[in-house]
Amino acid sequence: MGGIALNAEISGGSKVEIPINRHGAIKAENDDLRVTDATLIADFKVRLCCYAFGFQEKHPFGLRRVMVEDVTDDQPVVMIDDRHPRLVGNHYWRAVTPRFTPTPDNIHWLMEVDYNMRIYRFTIVKDDGQTEVLYDGQDYGNPVKEYIRIGMGLEKLPPRR
């Protein structure tokens, strides 16, 4: 792989390498695709969150299915399962989860004081049946998590360890 990488254990016990630099995780890519989005979006005005995911095809090949899973914890969680993916603009695919009210139960990692990296598995099935799998890391340091907790009104809850 070259460079520096975090060797992270994912759901099921296998390990993946997430390339990093001094700014954090480097967006995943291969010869065909480049991940552009894998992040939590917090709307402080209404105290709701959602996740946004996206990638760009480096050359057109057509999509049959896109699935994004959070594979950070013991069990994978399907975040998006798009069975009719459409590209927009310059060969971009993007999807957003339904908005939700964050709680310590449905976003437990936000309540942890420590640095956290969420790992998302992008499984892309092309029109020809070939499957591409990319693992993308998203960093959440304590200052960012604290900012989100305060904005979401979760600051009065004790951080979980």
C-alpha positions, 0 to 999 in steps of 0.5 A: 500500500505504501505510506502510513496505514492504520491496521484496523479490526472490523466486524467479523474480526478481519483487518483492513488497512486505512491509509492515514496522513497527518490530517487523518484518514485518506479517502479510499480509492482504487483504479475505478472509484474514489470515495468522496463522502462518508460522514455524519451530518449534524443539524443543530437547529433541529437537533437531527443527524444523518450520514452522507456517503458518496463516490465518483467513478473515475471512468463510466461503467454503470452501477447495479447496486451500492451498499454502504455498511458501518463495519467499525463494531462487532456487527456490521450495520447497513447504512445504505442499500441502493438497488437502483443507483443513479449517477449525477454530475461528473459520475458521482453517486451520493446517498443520505440516510434518513435523519434521526435524533442522536442518543447514546444508544444509536450513536454510542461512539459520539459519547466516547471521549477518545479519538474514534475512527468509523470504518465504512465498507462500500460494496459496489456492484457494476452493471457487468456483475463485477464487485468492487469493495472499498474501506473508508475511514472517517476520523472523529477526534474528541473536540469534534465529538464534543462540538457535536454533542453540545450542538445536539444537546447531549453535553449534559450526559456523561461521556461513556467509556 
